[in-house]
């Protein structure tokens, strides 16, 4: 542990500016403070949650480059960072370029990671298998959908968080869903993809430093279809994936080539896709921290913190190869992100959290809402109350943790109705034999 802490001793009292001040950015602030870094946070909301725990906060829009540049100069900022949000990533690239601060990517590969059409074209060039698709715009969509095979998924080309995503089973409904999806796209483009089996989805994660990519984790996603026409609600993600060995054998080299082909020399990269009839199909990627806080599970099993490494890069332009080499996606046990989603309503009571946290195998309980908040969405990440991260040496112990969550967690609305959607059933979780 002494060697581990020494990797960050040169970061003490450095000043880190964090773009965005939501509950997601709270996690960045906590991790930065654990390294004795001074945290500065900006957004245009006066009472944003992360502003309450940062060392300094400012009422500045992340899109106001002039104001951000002045702030960096006045406060003598040493580095700038963000995570979890594509829009913030775009602004981060811009302000790092203007202030000559370290940034993991560049404008071109950030656009590839955010724009689903650009990503698919880049994936094809690197021989990555992708979910069958077409891209349409407002001028040609009626013509292009004439011979399309149903069922499909309709999604905006340049939006994340499952917003504007619709499943379509009938040809006569396709025009309606495309036009709804157009309202979420700044570029006026919509992707139409083959509808894949929802219970065959995976995510895979890489850390990249000096153009060397390290496979750090692969998980299988569990979902609940609450409405056949919209994206399913998440139940959780299990690590390691039952398909990890096949991924390493058939996909890992091609993915690393894709990373090199797109000049992604440093940072955190994830891919999402489906395993269908013995083959992998990728449908999206991200060049940023993912919303499920997978880094905490990697830290538990591989003894290094990926967010710490990304923060260090933002401040110094360096990561620690000796730590990155500890990456082993097979782990020595099982990690699980238990997703807690809510039905619509206003929260009047949340109970059981303290009892759940007492379990030593709970790594994090990341809560996104509190009493008084209102949920009014379906099929997007905005219905998620919490991500509960846990790790155990056996499937039996993992089952015990999940059952503890199911037993103790209570969320009620104003009429004392249960707001919890289904929590994953341990019996449904498949592990690699």
C-alpha positions as CSV (number, residue, x, y, z in Angstrom):
1,X,0.0,0.0,0.0
2,X,2.9,2.3,0.6
3,X,4.1,2.0,-3.0
4,X,0.6,2.5,-4.1
5,X,0.2,5.8,-2.2
6,X,3.6,7.0,-3.3
7,X,2.4,7.0,-6.9
8,X,0.2,10.1,-6.0
9,X,2.4,12.0,-3.5
10,X,3.3,14.6,-6.1
11,X,-0.4,15.5,-6.5
12,X,-0.9,17.0,-3.1
13,X,-2.3,20.5,-3.2
14,X,-2.6,20.6,-6.9
15,X,-5.7,22.4,-8.2
16,X,-8.2,20.3,-10.3
17,X,-11.1,22.0,-12.1
18,X,-14.0,19.6,-12.6
19,X,-16.6,20.4,-15.3
20,X,-20.2,19.7,-14.1
21,X,-21.5,19.5,-10.5
22,X,-24.0,16.7,-10.4
23,X,-24.0,13.7,-8.1
24,X,-21.8,11.9,-10.6
25,X,-19.1,14.6,-10.2
26,X,-19.4,14.2,-6.4
27,X,-17.6,10.9,-6.9
28,X,-14.7,12.6,-8.8
29,X,-14.4,15.2,-6.0
30,X,-14.2,12.5,-3.3
31,X,-11.6,10.6,-5.2
32,X,-9.5,13.7,-5.9
33,X,-9.7,14.7,-2.2
34,X,-8.5,11.3,-1.1
35,X,-5.3,12.2,-3.1
36,X,-5.1,15.6,-1.2
37,X,-6.0,17.5,-4.4
38,X,-7.8,20.8,-4.1
39,X,-11.1,20.6,-6.0
40,X,-12.8,23.3,-8.0
41,X,-16.2,22.8,-9.7
42,X,-18.3,24.7,-12.2
43,X,-21.7,24.6,-13.7
44,X,-24.6,27.1,-14.2
45,X,-26.8,25.8,-11.3
46,X,-26.5,27.5,-8.0
47,X,-27.3,24.5,-5.8
48,X,-25.7,21.6,-7.7
49,X,-24.9,18.7,-5.3
50,X,-21.1,18.6,-6.0
51,X,-20.7,22.3,-5.2
52,X,-21.5,21.4,-1.5
53,X,-18.4,19.3,-1.1
54,X,-15.9,20.9,-3.5
55,X,-13.2,23.2,-2.0
56,X,-14.4,26.0,-4.4
57,X,-17.3,26.3,-6.7
58,X,-18.3,28.8,-9.4
59,X,-21.5,29.7,-11.2
60,X,-20.0,29.4,-14.7
61,X,-21.5,27.5,-17.6
62,X,-19.2,24.7,-18.9
63,X,-19.8,26.1,-22.4
64,X,-18.5,29.6,-21.6
65,X,-14.9,29.1,-22.8
66,X,-13.9,32.7,-22.1
67,X,-15.1,32.5,-18.5
68,X,-13.5,29.1,-18.0
69,X,-10.2,30.3,-19.4
70,X,-10.2,33.3,-17.1
71,X,-11.0,31.2,-14.1
72,X,-8.2,28.8,-14.9
73,X,-5.8,31.7,-15.0
74,X,-7.1,33.5,-12.0
75,X,-7.1,30.4,-9.8
76,X,-3.9,28.9,-11.2
77,X,-5.6,25.6,-12.1
78,X,-3.2,22.7,-12.7
79,X,-5.6,20.4,-14.6
80,X,-9.1,20.0,-15.8
81,X,-11.3,16.8,-15.6
82,X,-14.8,15.5,-16.0
83,X,-16.6,12.2,-16.5
84,X,-19.8,10.3,-17.2
85,X,-21.3,12.8,-19.8
86,X,-20.6,13.2,-23.5
87,X,-21.5,16.8,-23.6
88,X,-19.1,17.6,-20.8
89,X,-16.4,15.7,-22.6
90,X,-16.7,18.0,-25.7
91,X,-16.3,21.0,-23.5
92,X,-13.4,19.5,-21.6
93,X,-11.5,19.0,-24.9
94,X,-12.1,22.6,-25.9
95,X,-11.0,24.2,-22.7
96,X,-8.0,21.9,-22.3
97,X,-6.9,22.9,-25.8
98,X,-7.4,26.6,-25.0
99,X,-5.5,26.5,-21.7
100,X,-2.8,24.0,-22.8
101,X,-3.8,21.4,-20.2
102,X,-3.5,17.7,-20.5
103,X,-6.4,15.9,-22.3
104,X,-6.6,12.2,-23.1
105,X,-8.0,12.5,-26.6
106,X,-8.5,15.0,-29.4
107,X,-11.4,16.6,-31.1
108,X,-11.6,14.0,-33.9
109,X,-11.6,10.9,-31.7
110,X,-13.9,12.5,-29.2
111,X,-16.4,13.0,-32.0
112,X,-16.0,9.3,-33.1
113,X,-16.8,8.2,-29.5
114,X,-19.9,10.4,-29.2
115,X,-21.4,10.3,-32.7
116,X,-22.9,6.8,-33.3
117,X,-22.7,7.2,-37.0
118,X,-19.0,8.2,-37.0
119,X,-18.2,5.4,-34.6
120,X,-19.8,2.8,-36.8
121,X,-17.9,4.0,-39.8
122,X,-14.7,4.0,-37.9
123,X,-15.4,0.5,-36.5
124,X,-16.0,-0.9,-40.0
125,X,-12.6,0.5,-41.1
126,X,-10.9,-1.4,-38.2
127,X,-12.9,-4.6,-39.0
128,X,-14.9,-4.5,-35.8
129,X,-18.2,-6.4,-36.1
130,X,-21.1,-4.0,-35.4
131,X,-24.9,-4.3,-35.0
132,X,-26.5,-4.1,-38.5
133,X,-27.6,-0.4,-39.1
134,X,-28.5,2.4,-41.4
135,X,-28.4,6.1,-40.7
136,X,-31.2,8.4,-41.9
137,X,-31.8,12.2,-41.9
138,X,-34.9,14.3,-42.3
139,X,-34.5,14.4,-46.1
140,X,-34.1,10.7,-46.8
141,X,-35.7,8.6,-44.0
142,X,-38.9,7.8,-45.9
143,X,-37.0,6.5,-48.8
144,X,-34.4,4.6,-46.8
145,X,-36.9,2.6,-44.6
146,X,-38.9,1.2,-47.5
147,X,-37.0,-2.2,-47.5
148,X,-35.8,-2.3,-43.9
149,X,-36.2,-5.6,-41.9
150,X,-38.2,-5.5,-38.7
151,X,-37.9,-5.3,-35.7
152,X,-35.5,-2.5,-35.1
153,X,-34.2,0.0,-32.6
154,X,-34.4,3.7,-33.4
155,X,-32.0,6.1,-31.7
156,X,-30.5,9.6,-32.2
157,X,-27.0,9.5,-33.7
158,X,-25.6,12.0,-31.2
159,X,-27.3,11.5,-27.8
160,X,-26.7,9.2,-24.8
161,X,-28.4,8.1,-21.6
162,X,-31.0,6.0,-23.6
163,X,-32.9,9.1,-24.4
164,X,-34.8,9.1,-27.7
165,X,-34.3,5.3,-28.0
166,X,-37.3,3.3,-29.2
167,X,-38.0,-0.3,-30.2
168,X,-40.2,-0.7,-33.2
169,X,-41.8,-4.0,-34.1
170,X,-44.3,-2.9,-36.8
171,X,-43.3,-1.2,-40.1
172,X,-46.3,1.2,-39.9
173,X,-45.0,2.6,-36.6
174,X,-41.4,3.2,-37.8
175,X,-42.1,6.7,-39.2
176,X,-43.6,7.8,-35.8
177,X,-40.5,6.6,-33.8
178,X,-38.0,8.1,-36.2
179,X,-39.6,11.5,-35.9
180,X,-39.6,11.2,-32.1
181,X,-36.0,10.3,-32.1
182,X,-35.1,13.3,-34.4
183,X,-36.1,15.6,-31.6
184,X,-33.1,14.5,-29.6
185,X,-30.5,14.8,-32.4
186,X,-28.6,18.1,-32.9
187,X,-27.4,16.9,-36.2
188,X,-30.8,15.8,-37.4
189,X,-29.7,12.1,-37.8
190,X,-31.1,8.9,-36.5
191,X,-29.7,5.4,-36.5
192,X,-31.9,2.4,-37.2
193,X,-30.4,-0.8,-35.9
194,X,-31.4,-4.5,-35.8
195,X,-33.1,-5.3,-32.6
196,X,-30.9,-7.6,-30.6
197,X,-31.7,-9.8,-27.7
198,X,-31.7,-7.6,-24.6
199,X,-30.4,-10.4,-22.3
200,X,-27.2,-10.8,-24.3
201,X,-25.7,-7.4,-23.7
202,X,-22.1,-6.8,-22.5
203,X,-19.7,-4.0,-21.7
204,X,-15.9,-4.1,-21.9
205,X,-13.4,-1.6,-20.5
206,X,-9.8,-0.6,-21.4
207,X,-7.3,1.7,-19.9
208,X,-4.9,3.2,-22.4
209,X,-1.5,4.9,-21.7
210,X,1.1,5.8,-24.3
211,X,-0.9,3.9,-27.0
212,X,-0.9,0.7,-25.0
213,X,-4.4,-0.6,-24.2
214,X,-5.0,-2.8,-21.1
215,X,-8.2,-4.9,-20.9
216,X,-9.4,-4.2,-17.4
217,X,-12.9,-5.7,-17.1
218,X,-15.8,-7.2,-19.0
219,X,-19.3,-7.6,-17.7
220,X,-22.7,-9.0,-18.6
221,X,-25.7,-6.7,-18.4
222,X,-29.0,-7.8,-16.9
223,X,-32.2,-5.9,-17.8
224,X,-35.9,-5.8,-17.3
225,X,-38.2,-5.0,-20.2
226,X,-40.9,-2.8,-18.7
227,X,-42.2,-1.4,-21.9
228,X,-41.6,-3.3,-25.2
229,X,-41.3,0.0,-27.1
230,X,-38.5,1.7,-25.1
231,X,-35.1,0.8,-23.8
232,X,-35.1,-1.8,-21.0
233,X,-34.5,-0.8,-17.4
234,X,-31.1,-2.0,-16.0
235,X,-31.0,-4.6,-13.3
236,X,-27.2,-4.9,-13.0
237,X,-23.9,-5.9,-14.4
238,X,-21.9,-9.0,-13.4
239,X,-18.1,-9.3,-13.7
240,X,-16.4,-11.2,-15.1
241,X,-18.4,-11.8,-18.2
242,X,-19.2,-15.5,-19.2
243,X,-17.8,-14.5,-22.6
244,X,-14.5,-13.0,-21.5
245,X,-12.4,-15.9,-22.8
246,X,-14.0,-15.7,-26.3
247,X,-13.6,-11.9,-26.3
248,X,-9.9,-12.2,-25.6
249,X,-9.5,-14.8,-28.3
250,X,-11.6,-13.2,-31.1
251,X,-12.0,-9.5,-30.3
252,X,-9.3,-8.1,-28.1
253,X,-6.7,-7.6,-30.8
254,X,-9.1,-6.0,-33.2
255,X,-10.4,-3.6,-30.5
256,X,-6.8,-2.6,-29.7
257,X,-6.2,-1.9,-33.4
258,X,-9.3,0.3,-33.4
259,X,-8.0,2.2,-30.5
260,X,-4.7,2.8,-32.3
261,X,-6.3,3.5,-35.7
262,X,-8.2,6.4,-34.0
263,X,-5.2,7.8,-32.2
264,X,-6.7,7.1,-28.8
265,X,-3.3,7.2,-26.9
266,X,-4.5,7.7,-23.3
267,X,-7.6,7.4,-21.2
268,X,-10.5,5.2,-20.4
269,X,-12.5,3.5,-23.2
270,X,-15.5,1.3,-23.0
271,X,-17.5,-0.6,-25.6
272,X,-21.1,-2.0,-25.4
273,X,-22.5,-4.7,-27.6
274,X,-24.3,-8.0,-27.8
275,X,-23.2,-11.7,-28.0
276,X,-25.5,-13.4,-30.5
277,X,-25.2,-17.0,-31.9
278,X,-21.6,-17.2,-31.1
279,X,-20.6,-13.8,-32.4
280,X,-19.9,-10.4,-30.9
281,X,-21.6,-7.3,-32.2
282,X,-20.6,-3.8,-30.9
283,X,-23.1,-1.0,-31.1
284,X,-21.6,1.9,-29.0
285,X,-18.5,3.1,-27.3
286,X,-17.4,5.8,-24.8
287,X,-14.1,7.6,-24.3
288,X,-14.8,8.6,-20.7
289,X,-15.6,7.2,-17.3
290,X,-18.8,5.0,-17.5
291,X,-21.7,5.8,-15.3
292,X,-21.7,2.5,-13.3
293,X,-18.4,3.2,-11.4
294,X,-16.8,0.0,-12.6
295,X,-13.4,1.4,-11.5
296,X,-14.3,0.5,-7.9
297,X,-14.6,-3.2,-8.7
298,X,-11.4,-3.1,-10.7
299,X,-9.7,-1.5,-7.7
300,X,-10.9,-4.2,-5.4
301,X,-9.5,-7.0,-7.5
302,X,-6.6,-5.4,-9.2
303,X,-5.4,-3.0,-6.5
304,X,-5.3,0.2,-8.4
305,X,-7.8,3.0,-8.9
306,X,-8.5,3.9,-12.5
307,X,-10.0,7.3,-11.6
308,X,-6.9,8.2,-9.7
309,X,-4.9,7.4,-12.8
310,X,-7.1,9.5,-15.0
311,X,-6.9,12.4,-12.5
312,X,-3.2,12.1,-12.3
313,X,-3.0,12.2,-16.1
314,X,-5.1,15.4,-16.2
315,X,-2.6,17.0,-13.7
316,X,0.7,15.7,-14.9
317,X,0.3,14.0,-18.3
318,X,1.4,10.7,-16.8
319,X,0.0,7.4,-15.5
320,X,1.7,4.5,-13.7
321,X,2.5,1.6,-15.9
322,X,3.3,-0.6,-12.9
323,X,-0.2,-0.2,-11.7
324,X,-1.9,-0.6,-15.1
325,X,-0.1,-3.9,-15.6
326,X,-2.0,-5.2,-12.6
327,X,-5.1,-5.3,-14.8
328,X,-6.6,-8.8,-14.9
329,X,-10.2,-8.9,-16.1
330,X,-10.8,-12.4,-14.8
331,X,-10.6,-11.1,-11.2
332,X,-10.4,-13.5,-8.3
333,X,-14.1,-13.6,-7.5
334,X,-17.2,-11.8,-8.7
335,X,-18.1,-8.1,-8.9
336,X,-21.6,-6.8,-9.4
337,X,-23.2,-3.5,-10.0
338,X,-26.8,-3.8,-8.7
339,X,-28.9,-1.2,-10.4
340,X,-31.8,0.2,-8.3
341,X,-34.5,1.8,-10.6
342,X,-37.7,3.5,-9.5
343,X,-41.2,3.8,-10.7
344,X,-42.6,7.3,-11.4
345,X,-43.5,9.3,-8.3
346,X,-42.3,11.6,-5.6
347,X,-39.9,10.1,-3.0
348,X,-41.2,10.5,0.5
349,X,-39.0,7.8,2.3
350,X,-35.7,5.9,1.7
351,X,-34.7,3.3,4.2
352,X,-32.3,0.5,4.7
353,X,-29.1,2.1,3.3
354,X,-27.1,2.1,6.5
355,X,-27.8,-1.5,7.1
356,X,-26.8,-2.5,3.6
357,X,-23.6,-0.4,3.8
358,X,-22.5,-2.4,7.0
359,X,-21.8,-5.4,4.8
360,X,-18.1,-5.6,4.2
361,X,-18.6,-6.7,0.6
362,X,-20.4,-3.5,-0.4
363,X,-17.9,-1.3,-2.2
364,X,-20.0,1.7,-2.9
365,X,-23.6,2.8,-2.5
366,X,-24.0,5.7,-5.0
367,X,-27.3,7.4,-4.5
368,X,-28.6,9.8,-7.1
369,X,-31.9,11.0,-5.5
370,X,-33.1,12.0,-2.1
371,X,-36.4,12.4,-0.3
372,X,-38.5,15.1,-2.1
373,X,-37.1,14.3,-5.6
374,X,-39.6,13.3,-8.3
375,X,-39.1,10.6,-10.9
376,X,-40.9,11.1,-14.2
377,X,-39.2,8.9,-16.8
378,X,-39.1,5.4,-18.2
379,X,-36.3,3.5,-19.9
380,X,-33.5,6.1,-19.3
381,X,-30.7,6.4,-16.8
382,X,-32.8,9.1,-15.0
383,X,-34.9,6.4,-13.4
384,X,-31.9,5.0,-11.5
385,X,-32.0,5.6,-7.8
386,X,-28.6,4.1,-7.1
387,X,-25.8,1.9,-8.2
388,X,-24.7,-0.5,-5.5
389,X,-21.3,-2.0,-6.1
390,X,-20.3,-5.2,-4.4
391,X,-17.5,-7.9,-4.7
392,X,-17.3,-11.4,-3.3
393,X,-15.1,-14.4,-3.6
394,X,-18.0,-16.8,-4.4
395,X,-21.4,-16.8,-6.2
396,X,-23.0,-17.9,-2.9
397,X,-21.8,-14.8,-1.1
398,X,-22.8,-12.6,-4.0
399,X,-26.3,-14.0,-3.7
400,X,-26.4,-13.2,0.0
401,X,-25.5,-9.6,-0.7
402,X,-28.3,-9.2,-3.3
403,X,-30.8,-10.8,-1.0
404,X,-29.8,-8.4,1.7
405,X,-30.4,-5.5,-0.6
406,X,-33.8,-6.9,-1.6
407,X,-34.7,-7.4,2.1
408,X,-33.6,-4.0,3.5
409,X,-34.0,-1.4,0.9
410,X,-37.3,0.5,1.0
411,X,-38.4,3.5,-1.1
412,X,-41.9,4.9,-0.8
413,X,-43.9,7.6,-2.6
414,X,-46.2,10.2,-1.0
415,X,-49.0,7.7,-0.8
416,X,-46.7,5.0,0.9
417,X,-46.6,3.0,-2.3
418,X,-43.5,1.0,-3.1
419,X,-41.4,2.9,-5.7
420,X,-38.8,0.1,-6.3
421,X,-38.8,-1.6,-9.6
422,X,-37.6,-5.2,-9.8
423,X,-34.3,-5.9,-8.1
424,X,-32.3,-8.6,-9.8
425,X,-33.0,-12.2,-8.8
426,X,-29.7,-14.0,-7.9
427,X,-31.1,-17.2,-9.5
428,X,-31.0,-15.5,-12.9
429,X,-27.3,-14.6,-12.7
430,X,-25.0,-16.8,-14.8
431,X,-21.4,-17.3,-14.0
432,X,-18.5,-18.8,-16.0
433,X,-18.1,-22.4,-15.0
